[in-house]
């Protein structure tokens, strides 16, 4: 199993809106994809907003490729989510899950 991790800073006061976006748009779309296992949303307050770390789990790198495209290290940030973000990683990090 592969963990795909990404971080972004959401503008002050818009964190609940961003969580709604993930739960109502992003995660349901991912749930329909072959090889998607699950997702978590982590957050913490930072000086200029709220930092989110989105962690998705995938069965294989090939499953991630079907979602992200040939460059699996590229972040996928939908245009409608970008206005909520002050800044975000353009690259993601992948880890092999060795224990749960």
Secondary structure, 3 states (H helix, E strand, C coil): CEEEEEEEEEECCCHHHHHHHHHHHHHHHHHCCCCEEEEEEEEEEECCEEEEEEEEEECCHHHHHHHHCCCCCECCCCHHHHCCEEEECCECEEEECCCC
